[in-house]
Amino acid sequence: MDRPLIVAGPGDADCARAIAERTGAELAEATLRQFPDTEVYLRIDTPVAGRTVWIVCTLHPAGEKLLAVYFLAATARDLGARAVYLAAPYLAYMRQDSRFHDGEGVTSRYAARLLSSVVDGIVTVDPHLHRYAALDEVYSIPTRIVHAAPRIAGWIRDNVPRPVVIGPDAESQQWVDAVADELDCPRLILHKVRRGDRDVSISPVDAAIESGLHIAWMTVTPILVDDIVSTARTMIETIAELGRVAPPPPICIGVHAVFAERAYDDLCAAGAARVLTCNTIPHGSNAIDVRDLVADAVHSFST
C-alpha cells in the first residue's frame, strides 16, 4: 500500500512538512491560490488515487481555511483517494455551542456537519469543549484529541520555580486543572462576566482566595492559562485584578494564538511578564511545540 499523502492547507506548509517527516508520509506537491476575484484555485499534482490523504490545515482564519479544507477534501475524493482525513491543530467554530439569544445560529454544529460530510476523521489539539462533553456530540466521524497540558506543564517546570496556575473563568478550568495536576502546584479559578466580545469583568481575587487557598503572592509566579486567546480582554482584565493583590507580573499561556487585531500587543502592554502559546496557529509567541504529538496522532489514526 502506498504511503499516506500529506496535503498542506494555505499557510500550513511547515506543519505539514513536520508531520510528513515524523510519520514517514509523502508530502504532496500542490497548488492553492486565489483568482483575482478571490475564488479559490487548487491542484494536487501528486497521484492521489487509492491512497490515504491527510489534509493539514489549522482553521484560522476560520472562514478562509474552512472553505479550503472542503475544496481540498472534495478534490482528493474526486481524484480517487481511498480515505481523506483532516489534521487541524486548531479546530474553529467550537465556541458558539449554544443558542444564547433568540435567532442565533449554533455554528459549531453547522461546521461539524460540513466537515463530517467531506472528511473521514479529524485530529485536533484541545478543541473548545465547554458545553459539549466530547466532539462526537457534534461530529459524526471519528475524532482524536491531542492534549497540550503536559507540554505546557513541561515548559512551566523548566522555567518557573514556584508557579501558581490561574484560570480567568470556569471555561479555563479543565486546562488549569490538567496543568496544575501535572505540576502538583496550587491553582485558582476566577469568575468572568462577559457583556460583549471586548467587554468582560473578572471576579475579585480576594473572593476566590477565601475558598481556602492561601498564597504568599510575592514568592510565586502567577501563570494564566486558557485555551484560546482571541481579543485577550479576559487575560487583560485578570492581570488588572491580580495587580490589586500585588503579585509579580504574570506569565500568560494560551493553547491557541488566535490574537484578533492588536490583542497580542495589548496583552503585553497590560503587564504580562511574558506571553506564549503552543504552535497550533503560527505566531511569534509560539514557544511550546505540539506538532510531534499531532503527528503521532495522525500516524496512529492511519494505522
Secondary structure as UniProt FT lines:
FT   STRAND          5..8
FT   TURN            10..11
FT   HELIX           13..23
FT   STRAND          26..27
FT   STRAND          30..34
FT   TURN            36..37
FT   STRAND          40..44
FT   TURN            49..50
FT   STRAND          52..56
FT   HELIX           62..78
FT   TURN            79..80
FT   STRAND          83..88
FT   TURN            102..103
FT   HELIX           107..116
FT   TURN            117..118
FT   STRAND          122..125
FT   HELIX           135..137
FT   STRAND          143..146
FT   HELIX           149..159
FT   STRAND          163..167
FT   HELIX           170..172
FT   HELIX           173..183
FT   STRAND          187..189
FT   STRAND          192..196
FT   TURN            197..198
FT   STRAND          199..202
FT   HELIX           205..209
FT   TURN            210..211
FT   HELIX           217..219
FT   STRAND          221..229
FT   HELIX           233..243
FT   TURN            244..245
FT   STRAND          251..257
FT   TURN            261..262
FT   HELIX           263..269
FT   TURN            270..271
FT   STRAND          274..278
FT   TURN            279..280
FT   TURN            284..285
FT   STRAND          286..288
FT   HELIX           291..302
//
